[in-house]
Each structure stands twice: as C-alpha cells, then as structure tokens.
Amino acid sequence: ESGGQTGHTYDISNKHRLGYSEVQLVQKMIDGVNTLWKEDKEILAGKLIPATPPKAMAAQTNGPFPEIKSKHSLVAKYVTKDIWEKLKGKQTRTSGFTLIQAIACAVEFDNQHC
C-alpha cells in the first residue's frame, strides 16, 4: 500500500483497515484463510453443509432511484437522484458493470460505509 497517488490513480483504504498495523491485518487474513480451510475440510467430510451463496445484484440499467439503506455511507452522500438519472443507464465496456452493482452494498445493507 503506497498511501499516496500517482497521476490519476489513487490509493483508497477501506475504513475497516484504518488504525490497524500491517501485522494485525496480515494476522486477520491468516485467521480468515484458516477458517475457510477448516470449513472446507468439514464440508468435504460431510460435517458441514455449505451455505447457499447470495446472488449478486443483476446488472440492471435505467431502473428507479434505489432506496439506500446505509444512510451514513459514501453512496448515500454522493449518489443523489440527479447523479442516478445521469448514470443509471451506463455500463462498463469490459464487463457490463452498472451503477446499481457498484452501490449494491449500501442498497442491500444498512450498516455499510461504502
């Protein structure tokens, strides 16, 4: 992590990482990998039934302005009705990614900071 910017590329830190040392963050990643490995072993042994993963939000365009549940998020602050009307029909050229997919965390959950 550079902590700075070069040209038009900016380094943005996730709010949940701020205030932790690199050692703490690496340990959190190691703990997560170990948890996944343990769960995978339990699934393979038939001791754990895997959860059905949630479906990703569809790549909708031109829909109505969504209810933003995370009221204190950056999405709630910056995705206004005017911005929504201007960008709701846009898709990325490479993967067809849409604005509704980009803001899904704040639309679907009420505790996000995205």
Z-matrix of the N, CA and C atoms (Angstrom, degrees):
N
C 1 1.447
C 2 1.512 1 107.84
N 3 1.303 2 115.66 1 124.99
C 4 1.461 3 119.30 2 -174.75
C 5 1.513 4 112.79 3 -85.57
N 6 1.328 5 117.53 4 -31.27
C 7 1.454 6 120.37 5 -178.47
C 8 1.509 7 113.80 6 78.79
N 9 1.319 8 116.76 7 -0.39
C 10 1.456 9 119.07 8 -178.91
C 11 1.505 10 111.76 9 -132.83
N 12 1.302 11 115.07 10 -160.86
C 13 1.450 12 118.81 11 179.56
C 14 1.513 13 109.12 12 -133.75
N 15 1.308 14 115.41 13 155.75
C 16 1.454 15 121.49 14 175.36
C 17 1.511 16 107.34 15 -134.58
N 18 1.296 17 117.38 16 117.45
C 19 1.458 18 120.58 17 -179.32
C 20 1.513 19 111.45 18 62.92
N 21 1.324 20 116.23 19 -116.29
C 22 1.456 21 120.95 20 -178.08
C 23 1.520 22 111.91 21 -109.67
N 24 1.323 23 117.45 22 13.39
C 25 1.462 24 121.27 23 178.12
C 26 1.512 25 108.49 24 -105.39
N 27 1.327 26 116.92 25 126.07
C 28 1.447 27 121.94 26 -177.71
C 29 1.514 28 110.58 27 -115.18
N 30 1.304 29 116.05 28 145.44
C 31 1.458 30 122.40 29 176.62
C 32 1.519 31 107.37 30 -95.24
N 33 1.323 32 117.37 31 117.53
C 34 1.455 33 121.64 32 -178.70
C 35 1.519 34 108.33 33 -115.59
N 36 1.317 35 117.21 34 121.66
C 37 1.455 36 121.39 35 179.64
C 38 1.513 37 110.55 36 -88.68
N 39 1.304 38 115.41 37 138.91
C 40 1.449 39 121.73 38 174.80
C 41 1.518 40 108.12 39 -66.97
N 42 1.321 41 117.76 40 136.63
C 43 1.465 42 122.66 41 -177.54
C 44 1.535 43 111.55 42 -56.04
N 45 1.318 44 116.52 43 -32.43
C 46 1.460 45 120.45 44 -177.85
C 47 1.526 46 112.83 45 -73.52
N 48 1.329 47 118.15 46 -10.78
C 49 1.465 48 121.19 47 178.44
C 50 1.520 49 112.60 48 -94.51
N 51 1.310 50 117.18 49 -19.86
C 52 1.454 51 120.52 50 -175.16
C 53 1.527 52 111.06 51 -65.23
N 54 1.315 53 116.38 52 135.94
C 55 1.458 54 121.13 53 177.48
C 56 1.516 55 114.59 54 91.09
N 57 1.326 56 117.64 55 -0.73
C 58 1.468 57 121.09 56 179.15
C 59 1.525 58 109.16 57 -108.50
N 60 1.320 59 116.02 58 147.26
C 61 1.460 60 120.02 59 176.83
C 62 1.521 61 109.33 60 -77.70
N 63 1.334 62 116.32 61 164.16
C 64 1.464 63 120.21 62 176.73
C 65 1.528 64 110.52 63 -60.73
N 66 1.318 65 116.90 64 -36.95
C 67 1.465 66 121.11 65 179.20
C 68 1.528 67 110.20 66 -62.11
N 69 1.331 68 116.82 67 -45.08
C 70 1.466 69 120.51 68 179.38
C 71 1.533 70 111.32 69 -63.74
N 72 1.325 71 116.85 70 -40.24
C 73 1.460 72 120.47 71 -179.90
C 74 1.524 73 111.48 72 -68.16
N 75 1.319 74 117.31 73 -41.39
C 76 1.463 75 120.40 74 177.31
C 77 1.523 76 109.81 75 -64.96
N 78 1.333 77 117.97 76 -40.10
C 79 1.464 78 120.62 77 178.66
C 80 1.524 79 110.55 78 -63.62
N 81 1.328 80 116.88 79 -38.74
C 82 1.468 81 120.81 80 177.42
C 83 1.530 82 110.25 81 -62.20
N 84 1.328 83 116.96 82 -40.39
C 85 1.453 84 120.82 83 177.83
C 86 1.531 85 110.63 84 -66.04
N 87 1.323 86 117.09 85 -43.92
C 88 1.471 87 121.15 86 178.43
C 89 1.525 88 110.02 87 -60.57
N 90 1.327 89 117.15 88 -44.80
C 91 1.468 90 120.97 89 178.58
C 92 1.524 91 110.91 90 -60.70
N 93 1.313 92 116.98 91 -40.36
C 94 1.465 93 120.99 92 178.79
C 95 1.513 94 112.22 93 -65.10
N 96 1.336 95 116.20 94 -43.97
C 97 1.471 96 120.26 95 177.71
C 98 1.518 97 110.43 96 -63.02
N 99 1.327 98 117.14 97 -42.39
C 100 1.475 99 120.22 98 178.19
C 101 1.522 100 111.59 99 -62.67
N 102 1.317 101 117.45 100 -38.40
C 103 1.469 102 120.84 101 177.47
C 104 1.521 103 110.53 102 -64.32
N 105 1.333 104 116.62 103 -44.89
C 106 1.460 105 119.90 104 178.51
C 107 1.526 106 111.25 105 -62.27
N 108 1.331 107 117.17 106 -41.23
C 109 1.470 108 122.24 107 179.75
C 110 1.527 109 109.96 108 -63.06
N 111 1.335 110 116.73 109 -44.35
C 112 1.465 111 121.42 110 179.19
C 113 1.531 112 110.74 111 -62.49
N 114 1.325 113 116.69 112 -46.03
C 115 1.458 114 120.52 113 179.07
C 116 1.525 115 111.36 114 -63.60
N 117 1.331 116 116.79 115 -39.27
C 118 1.461 117 120.43 116 178.60
C 119 1.529 118 110.78 117 -62.63
N 120 1.320 119 116.54 118 -42.23
C 121 1.470 120 120.16 119 177.20
C 122 1.521 121 110.94 120 -62.23
N 123 1.338 122 117.62 121 -40.82
C 124 1.466 123 121.66 122 179.26
C 125 1.521 124 111.58 123 -66.54
N 126 1.331 125 116.75 124 -37.07
C 127 1.464 126 120.29 125 177.33
C 128 1.521 127 109.89 126 -65.51
N 129 1.326 128 116.64 127 -46.65
C 130 1.464 129 120.64 128 -179.86
C 131 1.526 130 112.18 129 -63.55
N 132 1.318 131 117.15 130 -30.57
C 133 1.466 132 121.21 131 179.19
C 134 1.530 133 111.79 132 -84.75
N 135 1.334 134 117.35 133 -3.07
C 136 1.454 135 121.16 134 -179.96
C 137 1.516 136 114.13 135 79.17
N 138 1.319 137 117.51 136 12.76
C 139 1.469 138 121.65 137 -178.92
C 140 1.529 139 112.33 138 -88.98
N 141 1.305 140 117.03 139 -14.12
C 142 1.460 141 121.37 140 -176.42
C 143 1.517 142 108.52 141 -139.58
N 144 1.311 143 116.50 142 131.75
C 145 1.463 144 121.61 143 176.25
C 146 1.520 145 107.06 144 -93.10
N 147 1.331 146 117.15 145 123.22
C 148 1.464 147 118.45 146 -177.89
C 149 1.521 148 111.61 147 -65.81
N 150 1.313 149 114.87 148 142.79
C 151 1.468 150 121.01 149 177.56
C 152 1.521 151 109.13 150 -72.11
N 153 1.299 152 116.05 151 148.06
C 154 1.456 153 120.44 152 174.70
C 155 1.519 154 107.79 153 -74.28
N 156 1.327 155 117.37 154 121.27
C 157 1.466 156 118.58 155 -178.21
C 158 1.518 157 110.88 156 -66.94
N 159 1.331 158 116.33 157 147.80
C 160 1.471 159 118.92 158 178.17
C 161 1.522 160 110.18 159 -66.59
N 162 1.321 161 116.43 160 148.42
C 163 1.459 162 120.60 161 176.74
C 164 1.517 163 109.31 162 -77.34
N 165 1.308 164 115.07 163 139.94
C 166 1.461 165 119.66 164 175.95
C 167 1.516 166 109.03 165 -69.16
N 168 1.313 167 115.13 166 150.39
C 169 1.460 168 120.00 167 178.36
C 170 1.525 169 108.73 168 -63.93
N 171 1.310 170 116.41 169 136.42
C 172 1.462 171 121.60 170 -179.22
C 173 1.529 172 110.89 171 -64.77
N 174 1.325 173 114.69 172 152.57
C 175 1.460 174 121.06 173 179.83
C 176 1.518 175 110.51 174 -79.51
N 177 1.318 176 116.08 175 69.77
C 178 1.463 177 121.75 176 -178.62
C 179 1.523 178 110.57 177 -79.85
N 180 1.301 179 114.71 178 149.83
C 181 1.468 180 120.05 179 170.69
C 182 1.521 181 107.76 180 -133.12
N 183 1.304 182 114.73 181 153.95
C 184 1.464 183 122.77 182 174.99
C 185 1.529 184 114.93 183 64.06
N 186 1.313 185 118.01 184 22.43
C 187 1.456 186 120.93 185 176.55
C 188 1.518 187 111.02 186 -80.05
N 189 1.335 188 116.21 187 175.20
C 190 1.474 189 119.55 188 178.48
C 191 1.529 190 110.74 189 -71.21
N 192 1.314 191 115.90 190 161.17
C 193 1.467 192 120.97 191 177.53
C 194 1.529 193 108.43 192 -57.97
N 195 1.338 194 117.78 193 124.80
C 196 1.464 195 120.33 194 -174.59
C 197 1.528 196 112.76 195 -77.79
N 198 1.323 197 115.13 196 157.11
C 199 1.465 198 120.01 197 171.16
C 200 1.523 199 106.81 198 -76.99
N 201 1.303 200 117.26 199 121.72
C 202 1.459 201 121.72 200 179.15
C 203 1.520 202 107.16 201 -94.87
N 204 1.330 203 116.28 202 108.53
C 205 1.465 204 121.53 203 -174.44
C 206 1.525 205 112.67 204 -76.20
N 207 1.332 206 117.03 205 -33.17
C 208 1.467 207 120.40 206 179.25
C 209 1.527 208 108.63 207 -84.08
N 210 1.320 209 114.93 208 87.73
C 211 1.464 210 121.80 209 -171.86
C 212 1.523 211 114.24 210 -65.55
N 213 1.331 212 118.35 211 -22.10
C 214 1.467 213 121.55 212 -178.01
C 215 1.521 214 112.23 213 -104.10
N 216 1.321 215 117.11 214 15.87
C 217 1.457 216 121.81 215 -177.40
C 218 1.527 217 111.38 216 -85.76
N 219 1.330 218 114.87 217 166.35
C 220 1.460 219 120.11 218 174.34
C 221 1.523 220 110.53 219 -65.37
N 222 1.322 221 116.44 220 -32.41
C 223 1.464 222 120.57 221 177.09
C 224 1.525 223 109.79 222 -61.08
N 225 1.333 224 116.74 223 -47.57
C 226 1.470 225 120.20 224 -179.90
C 227 1.525 226 111.30 225 -61.40
N 228 1.313 227 115.93 226 -33.72
C 229 1.461 228 120.42 227 -178.49
C 230 1.527 229 112.58 228 -75.39
N 231 1.343 230 116.86 229 -39.55
C 232 1.459 231 119.57 230 -170.30
C 233 1.522 232 116.19 231 -109.14
N 234 1.315 233 119.09 232 -21.02
C 235 1.468 234 119.96 233 178.99
C 236 1.527 235 107.78 234 -92.27
N 237 1.304 236 114.25 235 87.41
C 238 1.464 237 121.65 236 179.90
C 239 1.531 238 109.13 237 -87.10
N 240 1.319 239 116.34 238 170.81
C 241 1.469 240 119.50 239 177.16
C 242 1.526 241 110.74 240 -60.27
N 243 1.323 242 117.20 241 -37.72
C 244 1.467 243 120.15 242 179.02
C 245 1.531 244 111.08 243 -64.74
N 246 1.330 245 116.93 244 -45.02
C 247 1.469 246 121.06 245 177.99
C 248 1.525 247 109.64 246 -62.95
N 249 1.350 248 116.26 247 -43.32
C 250 1.467 249 120.59 248 179.36
C 251 1.533 250 110.38 249 -58.17
N 252 1.321 251 117.11 250 -47.94
C 253 1.471 252 120.56 251 -178.55
C 254 1.525 253 111.25 252 -61.78
N 255 1.317 254 116.36 253 -34.73
C 256 1.465 255 120.33 254 -178.77
C 257 1.532 256 111.94 255 -73.68
N 258 1.328 257 117.94 256 -35.04
C 259 1.468 258 121.11 257 -170.87
C 260 1.523 259 115.83 258 -111.73
N 261 1.316 260 119.37 259 -7.50
C 262 1.461 261 120.99 260 -171.86
C 263 1.526 262 114.51 261 -62.00
N 264 1.300 263 118.21 262 -23.89
C 265 1.466 264 120.81 263 -179.44
C 266 1.519 265 114.28 264 -93.58
N 267 1.302 266 117.60 265 -0.37
C 268 1.475 267 121.71 266 -176.90
C 269 1.521 268 111.26 267 -83.52
N 270 1.320 269 116.07 268 145.73
C 271 1.463 270 123.44 269 172.70
C 272 1.517 271 107.80 270 -135.25
N 273 1.355 272 116.10 271 147.41
C 274 1.454 273 118.35 272 176.07
C 275 1.525 274 109.19 273 -69.43
N 276 1.307 275 116.39 274 149.31
C 277 1.471 276 120.74 275 -178.53
C 278 1.522 277 112.33 276 -68.90
N 279 1.317 278 116.53 277 -35.99
C 280 1.467 279 119.37 278 -173.02
C 281 1.514 280 114.24 279 -77.67
N 282 1.336 281 118.21 280 -41.39
C 283 1.470 282 119.14 281 -174.26
C 284 1.526 283 113.99 282 -129.27
N 285 1.312 284 117.88 283 0.23
C 286 1.454 285 120.30 284 -179.95
C 287 1.517 286 113.54 285 72.59
N 288 1.331 287 117.32 286 22.53
C 289 1.467 288 123.24 287 -179.55
C 290 1.518 289 109.29 288 -67.39
N 291 1.331 290 116.73 289 137.52
C 292 1.467 291 121.35 290 -175.43
C 293 1.529 292 111.31 291 -118.14
N 294 1.317 293 115.29 292 168.48
C 295 1.458 294 120.99 293 179.68
C 296 1.524 295 111.18 294 -61.84
N 297 1.328 296 118.07 295 -41.09
C 298 1.463 297 119.81 296 -179.34
C 299 1.528 298 110.77 297 -61.83
N 300 1.326 299 117.25 298 -34.41
C 301 1.467 300 119.58 299 176.41
C 302 1.525 301 110.85 300 -70.43
N 303 1.318 302 116.80 301 -37.23
C 304 1.465 303 120.65 302 -178.74
C 305 1.526 304 111.79 303 -66.46
N 306 1.325 305 117.62 304 -30.83
C 307 1.462 306 120.43 305 -177.32
C 308 1.532 307 112.68 306 -104.52
N 309 1.313 308 116.77 307 10.62
C 310 1.470 309 121.84 308 -174.29
C 311 1.527 310 112.98 309 -54.39
N 312 1.333 311 118.08 310 -38.26
C 313 1.469 312 119.64 311 -177.47
C 314 1.524 313 111.28 312 -59.90
N 315 1.321 314 117.50 313 -38.58
C 316 1.465 315 120.91 314 -178.71
C 317 1.525 316 112.77 315 -82.57
N 318 1.324 317 116.80 316 -20.36
C 319 1.466 318 121.09 317 178.87
C 320 1.525 319 110.25 318 -82.84
N 321 1.318 320 116.82 319 -39.04
C 322 1.462 321 121.35 320 -174.43
C 323 1.527 322 114.12 321 -86.92
N 324 1.328 323 117.79 322 -26.32
C 325 1.459 324 120.97 323 -175.14
C 326 1.531 325 110.84 324 -126.26
N 327 1.339 326 115.89 325 150.88
C 328 1.465 327 119.02 326 -176.80
C 329 1.521 328 114.01 327 -100.08
N 330 1.322 329 117.73 328 9.90
C 331 1.465 330 119.84 329 -175.49
C 332 1.524 331 113.00 330 -128.66
N 333 1.296 332 117.59 331 26.30
C 334 1.465 333 121.21 332 -176.14
C 335 1.524 334 111.23 333 -97.51
N 336 1.322 335 115.66 334 154.92
C 337 1.463 336 121.75 335 179.36
C 338 1.529 337 110.79 336 -112.78
N 339 1.333 338 116.55 337 8.64
C 340 1.472 339 121.21 338 -174.90
C 341 1.513 340 111.83 339 -69.37
